């Protein structure tokens, strides 16, 4: 496959994976948790590197999942100790991120691992780091990693579809009919960390946040059905990676930044033009209802 | 007083700047805490990035005033967008903040690549806005910091009663004829002011920490708003001072993260032994109550 092909494929996989997880994030009102985890994953990667002294995929995955879970546990713990939820998130992720930055600056700073790279990602290098797979031939490492994570996420979401639905919309009901709500919360946090770290190498932390939150929020403006929301959110994710790539090539700028920006464009368009929840639709609806009230007056 | 003669003149200015920044951020952070908008500061500091870069691009050189102006414009635009998304669609506030944060940051990165291609863009040191480079601050920046800290302090002191009403009983404040919109505008303006001046010292990503952590720590020591603000300012200023000092110990050590770590250590300390809600304090109170009850029972038994 061509160079551009691999980049678009990688980005689309990121869009698809993040789009799926993002739906649950939006519905569970944990969007800022994703922001927090995408930052603390840095500490996980640095620690994994300090222990193993190599930057291979699997150690980084472990490190990231552990860091993500620690973030989730700490936020929850502070929250039960009376700190406001968003203040708790703010304290935990900035602290862990600062530790990560300091470790990089003082201990492990080298060509392979620098903070800027992990924040912005460097998708242009993805096609060069290939590993060979029996039937498919040489495939970039990031693509393999993303495909595996996508399969895991698809499996977990659809195997427990009903459980996710109930815990997201009505946690109290879920608890009362015996669904392990707390376990699902932490399982979900692990999935978020997994997605983040898989997407991380390709597109960086900030772009992950854009891909996790924005397509799902856009889909939320179009539909009331959970199944449709999954479909639309993945589609918006893929669409923004296409738009982002071509915009970046056209303007000769950073690909991950352009992709993050294009998720925003799609959101803004939906925000204005969505047939049910858009600004224009609402405006018409308000006018019509005030007119029909006028008849009765 | 303290003897900072061992530091160069420049280092002394940096020290003073981060100290003042910490104080200003500590005060505004308390407002954000009680408005339950701690993460808003995170979103706004990310939203300031495109403005900083645009400010540079317009003039083609590093002019602090123009860059701050640009940052203030995009940050306020971001704040307005969060408000708009929250009030006129079904998307919730946290998602709205996430969207603004990441999309503006993406835009900022795009603009940054354009600027880096400009003739003198490469040496602009704009990258330092992402992680902050307090060491690069010069005498002029100290004056900016002094100005900002003074403005924040004055607004805090002369409007103290209004702030209290605004934060704790908005409907009563409205009943008294206090304009909530006006208060909100002032609050937002102060928040954005502190953020845009602060990001060059500690960076876009860690600016939020300076606003959030001192106020949360102060909450563990007191129930009075006044004491909380004073403590938060002290914690903020202290972390700025100590963090900067630590970062001068090694070459190339980033200032922002060390300031944040210092603030976090203060937070952990407050969490453990804070006078009001500290964990060890609560445990000791619980124990002494038990012992007291035990003694009472023994007395009654006799």
Boltz contact constraints between the chains, C-beta under 6 A:
constraints:
  - contact:
      token1: [A, 26]
      token2: [B, 95]
      max_distance: 6.0
  - contact:
      token1: [A, 29]
      token2: [B, 92]
      max_distance: 6.0
  - contact:
      token1: [A, 29]
      token2: [B, 94]
      max_distance: 6.0
  - contact:
      token1: [A, 31]
      token2: [B, 94]
      max_distance: 6.0
  - contact:
      token1: [A, 31]
      token2: [B, 95]
      max_distance: 6.0
  - contact:
      token1: [A, 31]
      token2: [B, 98]
      max_distance: 6.0
  - contact:
      token1: [A, 32]
      token2: [B, 39]
      max_distance: 6.0
  - contact:
      token1: [A, 32]
      token2: [B, 94]
      max_distance: 6.0
  - contact:
      token1: [A, 35]
      token2: [B, 98]
      max_distance: 6.0
  - contact:
      token1: [A, 83]
      token2: [B, 216]
      max_distance: 6.0
  - contact:
      token1: [A, 84]
      token2: [B, 36]
      max_distance: 6.0
  - contact:
      token1: [A, 86]
      token2: [B, 38]
      max_distance: 6.0
  - contact:
      token1: [A, 86]
      token2: [B, 39]
      max_distance: 6.0
  - contact:
      token1: [A, 87]
      token2: [B, 38]
      max_distance: 6.0
  - contact:
      token1: [A, 87]
      token2: [B, 212]
      max_distance: 6.0
  - contact:
      token1: [A, 87]
      token2: [B, 216]
      max_distance: 6.0
  - contact:
      token1: [A, 90]
      token2: [B, 38]
      max_distance: 6.0
  - contact:
      token1: [A, 90]
      token2: [B, 39]
      max_distance: 6.0
  - contact:
      token1: [A, 90]
      token2: [B, 208]
      max_distance: 6.0
  - contact:
      token1: [A, 90]
      token2: [B, 212]
      max_distance: 6.0
  - contact:
      token1: [A, 91]
      token2: [B, 212]
      max_distance: 6.0
  - contact:
      token1: [A, 91]
      token2: [B, 213]
      max_distance: 6.0
  - contact:
      token1: [A, 91]
      token2: [B, 216]
      max_distance: 6.0
  - contact:
      token1: [A, 94]
      token2: [B, 206]
      max_distance: 6.0
  - contact:
      token1: [A, 94]
      token2: [B, 208]
      max_distance: 6.0
  - contact:
      token1: [A, 94]
      token2: [B, 209]
      max_distance: 6.0
  - contact:
      token1: [A, 94]
      token2: [B, 260]
      max_distance: 6.0
  - contact:
      token1: [A, 95]
      token2: [B, 264]
      max_distance: 6.0
  - contact:
      token1: [A, 98]
      token2: [B, 257]
      max_distance: 6.0
  - contact:
      token1: [A, 98]
      token2: [B, 260]
      max_distance: 6.0
  - contact:
      token1: [A, 98]
      token2: [B, 261]
      max_distance: 6.0
  - contact:
      token1: [A, 101]
      token2: [B, 257]
      max_distance: 6.0
  - contact:
      token1: [A, 102]
      token2: [B, 257]
      max_distance: 6.0
  - contact:
      token1: [A, 105]
      token2: [B, 253]
      max_distance: 6.0
  - contact:
      token1: [A, 105]
      token2: [B, 254]
      max_distance: 6.0
  - contact:
      token1: [A, 206]
      token2: [B, 102]
      max_distance: 6.0
  - contact:
      token1: [A, 206]
      token2: [B, 105]
      max_distance: 6.0
  - contact:
      token1: [A, 209]
      token2: [B, 102]
      max_distance: 6.0
  - contact:
      token1: [A, 210]
      token2: [B, 102]
      max_distance: 6.0
  - contact:
      token1: [A, 210]
      token2: [B, 103]
      max_distance: 6.0
  - contact:
      token1: [A, 210]
      token2: [B, 106]
      max_distance: 6.0
  - contact:
      token1: [A, 213]
      token2: [B, 95]
      max_distance: 6.0
  - contact:
      token1: [A, 213]
      token2: [B, 98]
      max_distance: 6.0
  - contact:
      token1: [A, 213]
      token2: [B, 99]
      max_distance: 6.0
  - contact:
      token1: [A, 214]
      token2: [B, 99]
      max_distance: 6.0
  - contact:
      token1: [A, 217]
      token2: [B, 91]
      max_distance: 6.0
  - contact:
      token1: [A, 217]
      token2: [B, 95]
      max_distance: 6.0
  - contact:
      token1: [A, 217]
      token2: [B, 99]
      max_distance: 6.0
  - contact:
      token1: [A, 253]
      token2: [B, 110]
      max_distance: 6.0
  - contact:
      token1: [A, 253]
      token2: [B, 113]
      max_distance: 6.0
  - contact:
      token1: [A, 254]
      token2: [B, 109]
      max_distance: 6.0
  - contact:
      token1: [A, 254]
      token2: [B, 110]
      max_distance: 6.0
  - contact:
      token1: [A, 254]
      token2: [B, 113]
      max_distance: 6.0
  - contact:
      token1: [A, 257]
      token2: [B, 106]
      max_distance: 6.0
  - contact:
      token1: [A, 257]
      token2: [B, 109]
      max_distance: 6.0
  - contact:
      token1: [A, 257]
      token2: [B, 110]
      max_distance: 6.0
  - contact:
      token1: [A, 258]
      token2: [B, 110]
      max_distance: 6.0
  - contact:
      token1: [A, 260]
      token2: [B, 102]
      max_distance: 6.0
  - contact:
      token1: [A, 260]
      token2: [B, 103]
      max_distance: 6.0
  - contact:
      token1: [A, 260]
      token2: [B, 106]
      max_distance: 6.0
  - contact:
      token1: [A, 261]
      token2: [B, 106]
      max_distance: 6.0
  - contact:
      token1: [A, 261]
      token2: [B, 107]
      max_distance: 6.0
  - contact:
      token1: [A, 264]
      token2: [B, 103]
      max_distance: 6.0
  - contact:
      token1: [A, 277]
      token2: [B, 89]
      max_distance: 6.0
  - contact:
      token1: [A, 277]
      token2: [B, 90]
      max_distance: 6.0
